[in-house]
Amino acid sequence: MVRGRRSGLAICVAIHSTALGPAAGGCRIAHYADLGAAIADALRLSEAMTGKNALAGLEHGGAKAVVALPTAARPAGAERTALLHDLGDTIESLGGRYIAGPDVGSGPADMSVIGERTPHVCCRPVEDGGSGDSSLHTARGTLAALAAVVEEAFGSPRFTGRTFGVIGLGAVGGQVARLLNRAGAQLVVTDVDPTARTLAEELGATWVDPDDALTMQVDVLVPAALGGLLTARTVPRLRCAAVAGPANNQLDEPATAQLLAERGILWAPDLVVSAGGVIHATGVELRQESEDRLTARIDGIAATLREVFRLARTHRLTPAIAAGRLVEERVRRGPRWA
C-alpha cells in the first residue's frame, strides 16, 4: 500500500504468487466505498490471476493493482498522468515481481504512460511497441472455450444450430458475438447501452431487454459484461444448458457452482474462458512468440477446458473445484509444467 506522491491517491498492489514466474495482472482504477474494500478486491483479483495464468500455461503468477478513487469520477489530463506515474513508480519499486496490464478503468494508452516510469508493463498500443488492445484475443479464446462447452453439453463442437445468449456487447462481448455469427450460431443479445442494438441488427441477432437477460431461452448463456451475475437468486431463473463467457468473477461465491450443478447447468470457469488476452499480450511483449504459436496457445484453451470437465466428471466435482485442483497441481509443479 502506498499513497501516490503526485496524485495523493491510495494504490494497492497484491502479489498472490510468483511460483511460476513474475506475477502478471491488470491495473484497476475504480471508486470504492472504503480502503478495506479496495484491498479486498486486490487480494481476490490477484488470486484469480494466479489461476488464470496457471491454467493458460503461462510462466507467471498472479497479481493486481488497485487504485482507490474517492468518487466515481476518473482523473483526466494532468491528474491522470500524475496517477499513472505514481502507479509506474510503485510497480518499478517491486523490482520486476509484478508485470502490469490494463483492467477496469485503464487501457493500452495508460500502459504507455505507466511505461514512462517502469519497463514492467504490457498491452501498450502497437505504435508504442506493445501488443495493443487484447479484446479480440480474449474473444478468440472465448470461442475456443465455447467449442469445448458445446461438445461437453451436446456431443459436438459445432455451433451451427445452437443458440447463444450474449450478455454485454462491449469490446470483448461484441467480438464474441461477431465470431459466433461467422461460425453459424444463432444469437440472442443484450446490453445496457441501447446503441448496441446497431450491432445486433448488423448480425441479425434477436435483441432482448437487459432485465430479461438471465431468462433468455438459449443453449449457452455467454456473460461478457461485469461479474457477479450468478447468485443463489439468479441461478433458478436460468433457462439454458450451459453458461460460459469472458466476464470475470461470474460466481458471487463458490457455493453457487454447486447450485448450477444441481440444476444440471454446465458452467465453464471464467479463469479458463477469458485467458486469450493475457496469453496474447505476454506472448507478444514478453516472449516474442510468433502468431502461429500464439494461435496454438489460444486454441489450447479448449483442451484445458476439456481437461477441467474430464476431471469434474471423473471425480464428481463441480468444474469450479476441478479447475481449482488443476491450478494447485500446476503451481505445485512450478515453471515449465507443460
N, C-alpha and C positions, 0 to 999 in steps of 0.2 A: 504494500500500500504506500502510495506517495501522494503528495499534493503538488500538482504541476506548478513550477516556479513562475511560469509565464501566465498560465490560464487560471491558476488557483483552484482548479477542479481536482476532485479525488479520482485517482487512477489505481485500479486493482489489477494485478496480473497473477493468475493462478496457474501454476505448472503442476499438472497432475502426475505425469510420468515422463521420464526420459530413458526408460528401459530399452526401448527400441531405437532411440536416437534423439536428436534435438526435438523438443516439443513444438508442434505447429497448431495454430488455431487463430481465429479471427479477432478483430478489434470491434467490440460492440460499444456504440455511443448512444446512450439512452437515458431517459428520465427514470429515476427510482424513488419510491416513497421515502426510503432512508438508506443509509450506507450499508446497513446489515443486509438489506435486500440485494444490493449490488454485489456484495461479497458472496452471498449465497448463490447468485446467478453465475458468477465467475467460477466458483467451485464446481457447480453442477455441469456447466458447459465444458469445462476443461476435462472432466472425467469422460463426458460424451465424446470429445475429440480423441482421447486415447483409444476408445473403442472403434471410432470411425477409421482412424489411421491404421490400427492393427488389422481390422477386417479388410481394409483396402490393400494390404500387403506392403505398406509403406514403412520405411525405417525412421519413423517419427513417433514421439509420444504425443500427449495431448496437453493443450494449454488454452487459455483465453484471456484477453484483456478486456476490461470493462471500465468505461468512463461514466461516472455517475453525474448526470446533468441535474441541476436543481429544478428545472422546469422542462416542459415538453419541447420548448423552442431549442433548436440545434444551432450552435455557433456557426457564423458565416464570416467570410472575409478574413480580416486580420485576426479576429478572435479564434477562428477555426485553425488558421495556420499556427497560432500560439499553442493551441491544444494539441495539434498533431506533432509539433516539435517536442512538446512535453512527453507525448507518447513515445516518440522516437528515442529520446534520451533514456526513458525508463527501460525500453526494450534493449538498448545498447548496454545499459548497466548490467544486464543479465549475461553478458559475455557469450551470446550465441546459443544459450539454452532454450530460447524461445524465438520462433520464426513467425512473424505476424502476417495476417492477411485480412481481407475485408469481412465485415459481418453487418448486422443490422446497424444502420446509421453511418456506415462508411463504405467507400467504394474504391475502385482502382486508382483514381486521381489522388485520393487521400494517401494511398500507399506510396506514391511518388514523393509526397511532402514528408511523410514519415521517413522515407528513404534518404532525405537530406541529412538526417541525424544518425541513421544506422543502416548497415547493409542487410540486416536480418529481417527482410520483408519480401513478400510475394504478391503477385497479382497486380503489379503496376501496369499501366497502359502499354500496349505493344510498341507505341512510338517512343516510350521511355525504356525499352529493352525488356519489358515484362511479358507476361502471358495474357494480359488483358482480362476482359470480362469472362467469368467462369460459368455463366448461366447456361450456355449451350452445352457445355461438357457435363454439367450436373444433369441436364435434361437427357443427354445421351446415356449416361449411366442409369437414369431412371427407366429409360426404355428397355435397356438390357435387363434390369431387375423385373420389370413388368412381364417380360417374356417368361422368366422363371416362375413368376407368380401364376400366370395363366396356365403354364404347364402343370404346376402343382395342383391347381384348383380344378382344371378341366381336362387335363391329359394331353394337351397340345400347346406349344408355344405360339401358335398363330393368333394374330389379332383380328383377322377377318371374321366378322360375325359376332364379335364381342363388343359390349358397350362399356365405356369408361366414363366415369363422372369426375371431371377435373374441377377441384375447388381452388380457385385462385389462378388468374391469368396474367400474373406479373412476369418478371424477367425469366424465371425458370418455368413456371406453370404454362405460360404462353408457348414456350419452346416445346414443352412436353406435348401440349395439345397438337401442335403442328406435326411433330414426329409421329404421333399416334394416327393422325389423319392420313399421313403419307403411307403408313403401314396398313391402311384399310380398316381401321377401327371406327366404330360409331361413337360419337361424342355427345355427352351432356355436360354443360359447363356453367360456371357461375363465378362472380367476382363482386366485391363490394363497390368497385368502381364501375358505374354504368357504361362508361366509354369502352369497356372491354367487350361490349356487345358487338362492336365492329369486327373483332377477331372471330367471334362466334359465327357471325354471318359469313365471313370470309371462308371459314372451314365447313360451313353447312352444319354446324353443331346446334343442338337444342339448348336454349338458354332457360335457366330456372332462377327464381329469386334466391338471393343468398340465404334467406331464412329457411328455405326448403332444401338446402344443400345436403344435409345429412339424411334426408328421406328420399333422395334420388334412387329410383329402382334401376340399378346398373349391375353389371357383372363385377366390376372393380371400381372402388372409390379411390380417387387419387388426390390426397391432400397436398396442396402445393402453395399454401399460404403460411400463416403463423401456426405455431404448435398448440398443444393443449386441447386439441379437437376431440379426442377420445376420452370420455369420462364415464363414470357409473350412470350418469343421467343420459348421455348421448348414445351409448352403445346399444341400448334396447331399441332405439329409433332407426338403426341402420337397416337398409334393405339392399344388401349386396353380399356377394360370396367372398370377397377379399378386399382388404384395404392395403394400399401400397403407394407411397408418394414421397417426394423430396422434402416436404415440410419437416423441420427438425422438432424433436420432443413432442411427438404426437400424443403419447400417453400422458395423462395428468399424473399418474402414479403407477408403479409396477403392477399392482393388483389388477389394473384394468386389462392387462394382457390376458388374464385368466377369464375375465368376463367375455372377451371376444372369442376365446376358445370354447367356452361353454355354449355360445350361440352358433358355433360351427363356422365362424368367420376367420379366414386365414389372414394373418397380419404379417407384413414384411417389415422387419426392424428398419427404421429410417436411418440408422447408423450405416447400414449397408446400401440402401437405395440412393442416398444423397451424396455418395463419395466421389462421383465423377469429377466435380470441380476441383477438389483438393488433389486428386490423382493427376489431373492435367497441369495444374499450376505448379506443383512441386516437381513434376516431371520435366516441364519446360525450363523452369528457372533454377532448380537445384541440381537436377541430374542430366540436363541437356539430352533428354531422350528423343528419339525420332517419333514422328507422328504415327508410324506403324506400331511402334512399341506402346505408345500412349493409347492407341485404339484398342490394342490387345488387353491392356490393363483395365480400361473402362468396360470393355465387353466381358471381362473376367468377373465383374460384379454379379453377373448371372450365375456363374459357377459357385461363388461364395454363398449366394442366397440359397442355391440348391443344397449346399452342404449344411446350412442352417436348418433348412426344412427336413433334411435327412436325419440330422441329429435329433430334432424335435420329435419326429415320428418314432425313431428307434427307442428313445428313452422316455417317451410320453411326456414331453416338456412343451411349454409354450415356445414359439420362436424367439421371444424376448429372452427367456432363460437360456435357450440354446445358443443364441448369439453371445450372451454374456460369458458362457463357458468357453466358447471359441476364442473370445478376446483374452480371457485368462490364460488359456493354453498358449496362444501366440505371443503374448507378452512374456510369459514364463520362459519360453524358448529363447527369447532375445532376438537380436538382429539376425537377418538372413534366414528367417524361419522357413521361407518358401524354398 
